[in-house]
């Protein structure tokens, strides 16, 4: 939204309908997002919004490596869990602010990503998926038995009576959590947007198309994949830290779990991989739906939502690997009329160069 | 345990070599066969050893259905994304459906036909484990004989090596795919029924077997039938020894570390081609 505004200022010679719409739409969206917890005062809806934003960050993390990049991760729960645990443990044991814990979690996740990536990135995409899948269960076993991090009982955050942004705890109200997660969301999406427009973004997309060709043109495949892996792991770990501080509780079985990894995969693939907005759209669709299904049909033991998601993943994989945004692109003929109308300038300039 | 890993993994190895895709729902076929065995035991009081044929039929049918409904669709599309995530999604679907039907409780068969343990000298071997190992080796031997010694098996090998050449030689590759799924179902069904004798059953038990099978297949060599036997035994031994040395709760960690080390130094495995 901010970028549109900037573009508008730079490019005052030509104002198309699309720009006006985008700016107005962006402003409306921003106002809506900022005022969301004040419009919907029920804590249930706020909780849904917070979880959606959290998994939108997670989906974006997965999307960086597996959407733009070419290595499909089946175990982003590793980084999620490491992020959650590092902030939780540091906060409960040493009283270190979760914001510092978040950064430490990012460092830990990044180093794990490098370690896992080192042997597997040079192989075909499936090996990375299998390695991360196996590593999830390794970490589950380690954390289940590691006394220092609270073994199978997990880590309970101490409840502080007063709200403080430094300690990441707010009594009785979810509004502040919402603003924090929204802030993190905007930050991570800006980061991914920058990455996708940077040299690195073009490199990894070229590698996804044809790795050998990219390599022969002088792209360092290993290095770029590692960088992308680090970005992806850090973002996932941020989502994990937020999860830990929001739930005030982490345990190995619920974090190092294939269901957690599925959430990453789903929110990215449902919306559309290798797009900026895809993970957000995916999370907006799948988190509330999942919550509703869990509310209507049985509790956590019934796993009806997981059945649905398994089915959805199969359908996406077979029929529409590009997700919902891909559907829009495929039916571009219908939308092109709209976009042409949108692109028509309303204020024509005299020196109309070939900018658009 | 190693022999059972080898049996499960050889089914996976066969499918992966044949179809050239990664089958993420292989462990869930094991789960299905274990639940079949459990169901037969709890409804008809049928011993897990007796229910082996039923398990084989069920897991073969599920495998063939997977092939017809999902994998043959995905094979046409060029993206590796579809090939990986279709079976991954199916794994979730199977596991959660089983959870929906059978609830996530841990279950096990009480009073099976083989029980207790025998002791040779100072070593105590639990009888169900011994039965499992022997049964798995027998089943493995049967598969091996079928693949290496019969004309159908040789046609299967040819398809595995070069699908286009096999087509030109007049081999019905679609039939060979189905045959591959049948053998894989045979391996998985037998393993599942033998496991039911002593292993606990819950909807996500397959994840462990999936992961270990991947380790075994990678260690043994992609698409190598003999390799998966050796690698399966190695993994079983590594698991047992590390369970003894550093504690049973950590026994899977060395196995996964082995996987990473193998990938680092010899990605094609012990006996892999290419």
Interface residues (C-beta under 8 A of the other chain):
Chain A: X72 X74 X116 X118 X119 X120 X122 X123 X124 X125 X126 X127 X129 X130 X131 X133 X134 X135 X137 X138 X141 X142 X144 X145 X258 X262 X265 X269 X273 X301 X302 X303 X304 X306 X307 X309 X310 X311 X312 X313 X314 X316 X317 X318 X321
Chain B: X22 X24 X70 X73 X74 X77 X79 X80 X81 X82 X83 X84 X85 X86 X88 X89 X90 X91 X92 X93 X94 X95 X96 X97 X99 X100 X103 X104 X203 X204 X207 X208 X210 X211 X214 X215 X218 X247 X249 X250 X252 X253 X256 X257 X259 X260 X261 X263 X264 X267
